[in-house]
Amino acid sequence: MLELRKLACRVMIVILPTLLMAQDSAQAILHNDGGVLVNGTPASDSSAIFLHDLVETQQGNGAKIDADGSTVTVQPETIVKFEGDELVLDHGGLQLNTSRGMRVRVSCMTVIPLTQEWTRYDVTEVDGKMMVVARQNDVKIHYEGAATRRSKQAGFSDVTIHQGEQGTREEGCGAPAKPAAVAPAAAQAILDNPWVIGAGTVAIGTLTCWALCRGDNPVSPSKP
């Protein structure tokens, strides 16, 4: 029994670092010269961002996001959420150069590169209108549920923007769904942070390993 506990302890020691590395896999580097917020907090000149992080540039200040196989220029007065291979644009403008098919979602519309070759395109959202410019290779504007929309003939069908062309679309995607009850944004961002998740995993694993490796010795002796 003691040997089995020791074996379990060794396995956990090997697994825990792997879990922490996995938490770091979906990240990017944010570069800026000031005037940029990440989850409402001023960002340093060069800092890591993770899944679900919200980047906001202020007036007169831009930023650059370096991800695996993609570079994104974030224009001033832009709000965008980082989702790994997808950016969720709330307002402002983005310029993308990607070889990994990085997408941009605006409301129910998603701009998708049509090739895994280097693709350069711009996406701008201002006052409920989205403009897409294809600078190198083609992109597609995909509407969520376009295949089943009865109103697809009214402008909800997918459309391809060819290299050198641009397209503008309204954000008329119907009434927004009622939001579910969630934690405040700052608290949610903390809970979603991979470092917090990793720290919790290490703490649980360490306590479990400590308990297993003690063998049959009781935690609290029955006699003083």
FENZIZI-V547073 format. One record per residue. N is the residue number from 1. RES is the residue in one small letter. SS is DSSP state (H for helix, E for strand, C for the rest). PHI is phi in degrees with one decimal (* if undefined). PSI is psi as a letter, one per 20 degrees, with the letter a starting at -180 (none if undefined). Layout:
n=(N N)
res=(RES RES)
ss=(SS SS)
phi=(PHI PHI)
psi=(PSI PSI)
//
This chain:
n=(1 2 3 4 5 6 7 8 9 10 11 12 13 14 15 16 17 18 19 20 21 22 23 24 25 26 27 28 29 30 31 32 33 34 35 36 37 38 39 40 41 42 43 44 45 46 47 48 49 50 51 52 53 54 55 56 57 58 59 60 61 62 63 64 65 66 67 68 69 70 71 72 73 74 75 76 77 78 79 80 81 82 83 84 85 86 87 88 89 90 91 92 93 94 95 96 97 98 99 100 101 102 103 104 105 106 107 108 109 110 111 112 113 114 115 116 117 118 119 120 121 122 123 124 125 126 127 128 129 130 131 132 133 134 135 136 137 138 139 140 141 142 143 144 145 146 147 148 149 150 151 152 153 154 155 156 157 158 159 160 161 162 163 164 165 166 167 168 169 170 171 172 173 174 175 176 177 178 179 180 181 182 183 184 185 186 187 188 189 190 191 192 193 194 195 196 197 198 199 200 201 202 203 204 205 206 207 208 209 210 211 212 213 214 215 216 217 218 219 220 221 222 223 224)
res=(m l e l r k l a c r v m i v i l p t l l m a q d s a q a i l h n d g g v l v n g t p a s d s s a i f l h d l v e t q q g n g a k i d a d g s t v t v q p e t i v k f e g d e l v l d h g g l q l n t s r g m r v r v s c m t v i p l t q e w t r y d v t e v d g k m m v v a r q n d v k i h y e g a a t r r s k q a g f s d v t i h q g e q g t r e e g c g a p a k p a a v a p a a a q a i l d n p w v i g a g t v a i g t l t c w a l c r g d n p v s p s k p)
ss=(C H H H H H H H H H H H H H H H H H H H H H H H C C E E E E E E C C C E E E C C E E C C C E E E E E C C C E E E E C C C C C E E E E E C C E E E E E C C C C E E E E C C C E E E E E E E E E E E E E C C C C E E E E C C E E E E E C C C C C E E E E E E E E C C E E E E E E E E C C E E E E E C C H H H C C C H H H C C C C E E E C C C C E E E E E C C C C C C C C C C C C C C H H H H H H H H C H H H H H H H H H H H H H H H H H H H H C C C C C C C C C C C)
phi=(* -65.2 -64.4 -64.6 -66.3 -64.4 -63.8 -61.5 -63.2 -64.5 -61.9 -66.7 -63.0 -75.6 -74.5 -56.6 -61.3 -63.3 -63.1 -65.5 -64.7 -63.8 -65.0 -87.9 -65.2 -98.9 -143.3 -145.3 -111.1 -102.5 -112.4 -161.4 -112.1 109.9 72.6 -126.6 -112.7 -121.3 54.8 84.2 -114.1 -54.9 -89.8 -75.1 -59.0 -142.5 -146.9 -79.9 -121.3 -125.5 -51.7 75.2 -70.6 -104.6 -107.0 -133.2 -99.5 -97.2 -58.2 82.2 -128.3 -111.6 -156.8 -132.3 -111.6 -105.3 -115.1 -67.3 78.2 -145.4 -128.2 -125.7 -95.2 -98.4 -73.4 -58.8 57.1 -122.9 -122.5 -145.3 -107.2 -88.3 -126.5 77.0 -89.2 -142.0 -113.8 -103.7 -92.8 -91.3 -167.3 109.9 -141.2 -132.7 -122.5 -113.0 -134.1 -136.6 -113.1 -115.4 69.4 -61.2 -104.3 -131.4 -109.4 -128.8 56.8 -93.3 -108.6 -128.4 -92.4 -125.6 -61.9 -97.4 -147.3 -87.4 -77.0 -58.2 -126.9 -115.9 -154.3 -115.1 -131.5 -128.0 -125.2 -142.8 54.0 79.4 -120.5 -110.9 -118.1 -122.2 -121.2 -93.2 -96.1 -144.6 70.7 -93.2 -131.7 -122.5 -95.9 -104.7 -96.1 -60.5 75.2 -60.3 -68.3 -110.7 -73.4 -68.8 -97.6 -61.2 -74.2 -94.6 110.2 -106.5 -85.4 -63.3 -140.8 -99.4 -103.9 -81.0 -52.7 87.8 -107.7 -139.4 -141.2 -123.1 -136.4 -76.8 -91.4 -66.8 -107.4 88.7 -66.6 -69.0 -68.9 -67.9 -70.0 -78.6 -69.3 -131.4 -70.0 -52.7 -56.0 -64.8 -66.1 -64.3 -62.4 -64.8 -66.4 -83.2 -64.2 -59.1 -67.4 -66.9 -62.1 -65.0 -62.8 -64.0 -63.0 -63.4 -61.0 -64.1 -64.2 -63.5 -62.7 -64.1 -63.0 -60.4 -67.0 -67.0 -77.4 -76.7 71.7 -93.5 -70.0 -67.3 -65.9 -118.5 -64.2 -73.6 -121.1 -66.7)
psi=(g h h h h h g h g h g h h h h g h g g h h h h i h n r r p p p r k r k p q o k j p p q r h o q q q r p j p p p p q r p j p a r p p o r o j q p p p o r q l q p q p p k d j q p o p h q b q q o q o q j j k p r p p o c j q p p p q j q j r p p p q q p p o p l j p p p p p o h o r q r p o p p p j h h i p h k h i j j j q q q p o q p i r q q p q q k n j r p q q p q q p r q q g g h g h g h i p h h g g h g g g g g g g g g g g g g h i i c j p q g o q h q none)
//
